[in-house]
Amino acid sequence: MAKYSTGGSSGGGNSGSCELCGKSSDSLTEANVAGAQLQVCSDCASSHNDNAKTQSSDDGRERDRKRKAAQNTAKASGVYDGDSSHWEEEGTNYDDDPLPYLVTDYGERVEQARRDAGLQRDELADELDASENDLLAVEQGRANQANVGGGLIEALEDRLDVQLAEER
């Protein structure tokens, strides 16, 4: 019988009483509880086994590692470059150039119209004297998040003969 046993069989078998809660069980498992190896029932094994807690702590470290890897990938891809100067472009005042309400599929419309016109994104951006990043944001349907001005939307509508703003 193990030290601190609450009773049960005196042999080394897998039946007897849980050394933690005293519950009778035909299938006890060995668990590390506060540094001691005890024969415990399945309930106590799942909640008090230090070996299992180490495993779930490892899972938490794995989640943290994956989250950090995703953040590093975003930084490396240029989505996040830490440079906020593009928000302070000279002459840009989004209060004076509000973004209109856009149709649901405006990004797809712009991209298709640009391709139909045989233009690359950088060519169209140069022609409109606009940022290629702003044009990309429009094509990806995130004009609002990128603070694209309404002037670019109007210029795209005129140049590509496409409707992007909702009728009022």
Residue pairs with C-beta under 8 A, 6 or more apart in sequence:
1 8
1 9
1 10
2 19
2 37
2 38
2 39
3 36
4 19
4 36
4 38
5 16
5 17
5 19
5 39
6 17
6 18
6 19
6 22
7 16
7 17
7 22
8 15
8 16
8 17
8 24
9 15
9 16
14 26
14 27
14 28
14 29
14 39
15 25
15 26
15 27
15 28
16 24
16 25
16 28
16 39
17 23
17 24
17 25
18 24
18 25
18 28
18 39
18 40
18 41
18 43
18 44
19 38
19 39
19 40
20 31
20 33
20 38
20 40
20 41
20 44
20 48
21 40
21 41
21 43
21 44
23 41
23 43
23 44
25 41
25 42
27 42
28 39
28 40
28 41
29 39
29 40
29 42
29 45
30 37
30 38
30 39
30 40
31 37
31 38
31 39
31 40
31 44
31 45
31 48
31 49
31 50
31 51
31 52
32 49
32 50
32 51
33 40
33 44
33 48
33 49
33 50
34 50
35 50
40 48
40 49
45 52
46 52
74 80
75 81
75 82
86 131
86 133
87 147
89 131
92 149
94 147
94 149
97 149
97 150
97 151
98 149
98 150
99 143
99 144
99 147
99 148
99 149
99 150
99 153
100 150
100 153
100 164
100 165
100 166
101 165
101 166
101 168
102 143
102 144
102 153
102 164
102 165
102 166
103 109
103 163
103 164
103 165
103 166
105 141
106 138
106 141
106 143
106 164
107 138
107 139
107 140
107 141
107 142
107 143
108 141
109 162
109 163
109 164
110 135
110 138
110 139
110 156
110 160
110 162
110 164
111 139
113 156
113 160
113 161
113 162
114 121
114 124
114 139
114 160
117 124
117 159
117 160
119 127
121 132
121 135
121 136
121 139
122 132
124 135
124 159
125 131
125 132
125 134
125 135
127 159
128 135
128 152
128 155
128 156
128 159
130 152
130 155
133 146
134 143
134 146
134 148
134 152
135 152
135 156
137 143
137 145
137 146
137 148
138 146
138 148
138 152
138 153
138 156
138 164
143 153
150 165
153 164
153 165
154 165
156 162
156 164
157 163
157 164
157 165
